[in-house]
Amino acid sequence: MSAQPEHPASRRGPVPAIPHTINAIGDALCGADRARFYSEVLAAEESDVAGVMRRWWKTAMLNRAPGAESSRANTAGGHRLVAVEDLAARLEGADQE
């Protein structure tokens, strides 16, 4: 007998974590974001690689969140919602404190 539910996970359930590796983060990003990530991580000093990876990992995870695209659209439409990118910046700032 399995402890796993037989129905699909709801949209409000937890988003599976992306492994914290360069390849996994790169694979989770799309288009221009993927290119910027690889450019930044390859150009980073050894001591800065972890910070670059952490920032882009957060972006990739936020992109997976249910409703991320509609949140961006609402923000662009002037509905005064917080853009996913702004939330990522706030999270990055909290990590620095």
C-alpha positions, 0 to 999 in steps of 0.5 A: 500500500502506498502513502502517496495520494492517487490524485494529482497534486493541487495547484496550491501544493508545494513546488518541487525544489530545483537541485542547487546545481549549475546544470539544474538551475540552467535547465529550469530557466528559459531563453534569455534568463538561461543565457544571462545565468550561464553568462553570470555564473561563468564570469563570476569569481570563485567566491561569487559563484554561490551568490549567483547560483542562489539568486538565479535558483530563486528566480527559477523557483519563483517561475515555477510557482502557480500563477507566476505568469498571471502575476507578471501580467497583472503587475504590467497591467497596473494592478499594483501586485508585486512582480515575481522579480521584485519578490526575488529581489526582496528575498535576496535582500533578506538573505543579505541581512 
